[in-house]
Amino acid sequence: MDEEGKVMQWPSRKKKNSQRLILEFLLEKFNTTIKYSEIEVNELLNQHHTFGDPALLRRELFEKKMLSRTIDCRAYWVKQNK
């Protein structure tokens, strides 16, 4: 994290725990009652990292089942754990 509290780099595959912590940090930035467009997700993620790859972060959040999305990827939302 930099002095502004932004993620500066994505950890290597060997650092799964660090990756998980970053994803949990980013997930806290989402409103759980809102559906976001892909552009809005990217904009939100860009506010909290400096390495310029919101697509990586968006995919990781989806693949780790933290975000859900429609089949056509037009809407994203925080996945509610049951």
C-alpha positions as CSV (number, residue, x, y, z in Angstrom):
1,M,0.0,0.0,0.0
2,D,1.2,3.5,-0.7
3,E,0.8,6.5,1.6
4,E,-2.7,7.1,0.2
5,G,-3.8,3.6,1.1
6,K,-3.8,2.3,-2.5
7,V,-2.7,-1.1,-3.6
8,M,0.7,-0.7,-5.4
9,Q,1.1,-4.2,-6.9
10,W,-0.6,-7.5,-7.3
11,P,1.2,-10.3,-5.3
12,S,2.7,-13.3,-7.0
13,R,0.7,-16.6,-7.2
14,K,2.8,-17.9,-4.3
15,K,1.3,-15.2,-2.0
16,K,-2.4,-16.4,-2.0
17,N,-3.0,-15.0,1.5
18,S,-1.8,-11.5,0.4
19,Q,-4.0,-11.7,-2.7
20,R,-7.0,-12.6,-0.6
21,L,-6.4,-9.7,1.8
22,I,-6.2,-7.3,-1.1
23,L,-9.4,-8.6,-2.6
24,E,-11.2,-8.3,0.8
25,F,-9.9,-4.7,1.1
26,L,-11.3,-3.9,-2.4
27,L,-14.6,-5.7,-1.8
28,E,-15.2,-3.4,1.2
29,K,-15.3,-0.4,-1.2
30,F,-18.4,-1.8,-3.0
31,N,-21.9,-1.0,-1.9
32,T,-23.7,-4.3,-1.3
33,T,-27.0,-2.9,-2.5
34,I,-25.9,-1.6,-5.9
35,K,-25.5,-3.4,-9.2
36,Y,-22.5,-1.9,-11.1
37,S,-21.7,-1.8,-14.8
38,E,-18.2,-3.1,-15.8
39,I,-17.1,0.5,-16.3
40,E,-18.2,1.4,-12.8
41,V,-16.4,-1.6,-11.3
42,N,-13.2,-0.5,-13.1
43,E,-13.6,3.1,-12.0
44,L,-14.1,2.0,-8.4
45,L,-11.1,-0.4,-8.5
46,N,-8.9,2.3,-10.2
47,Q,-9.6,4.6,-7.2
48,H,-7.9,2.0,-4.9
49,H,-4.9,0.7,-6.8
50,T,-2.0,2.2,-8.7
51,F,-0.8,-0.5,-11.1
52,G,-3.4,0.1,-13.8
53,D,-5.0,-3.3,-14.2
54,P,-8.6,-3.1,-13.0
55,A,-9.5,-6.1,-15.3
56,L,-7.2,-8.4,-13.3
57,L,-8.8,-7.3,-10.1
58,R,-12.3,-7.6,-11.4
59,R,-11.6,-11.1,-12.7
60,E,-10.0,-12.1,-9.4
61,L,-13.0,-10.8,-7.4
62,F,-15.3,-12.8,-9.7
63,E,-13.2,-16.0,-9.8
64,K,-13.0,-16.0,-6.0
65,K,-16.8,-15.7,-5.9
66,M,-16.7,-12.3,-4.1
67,L,-18.5,-10.6,-7.0
68,S,-21.2,-12.0,-9.1
69,R,-22.1,-10.9,-12.6
70,T,-24.7,-11.5,-15.4
71,I,-23.7,-13.8,-18.2
72,D,-23.2,-10.9,-20.6
73,C,-21.0,-9.1,-18.0
74,R,-23.2,-6.0,-18.0
75,A,-23.9,-6.0,-14.3
76,Y,-21.8,-6.9,-11.2
77,W,-22.7,-7.0,-7.6
78,V,-21.3,-8.2,-4.3
79,K,-22.0,-11.8,-3.8
80,Q,-23.9,-12.4,-0.6
81,N,-22.6,-15.5,1.3
82,K,-25.2,-17.8,2.6
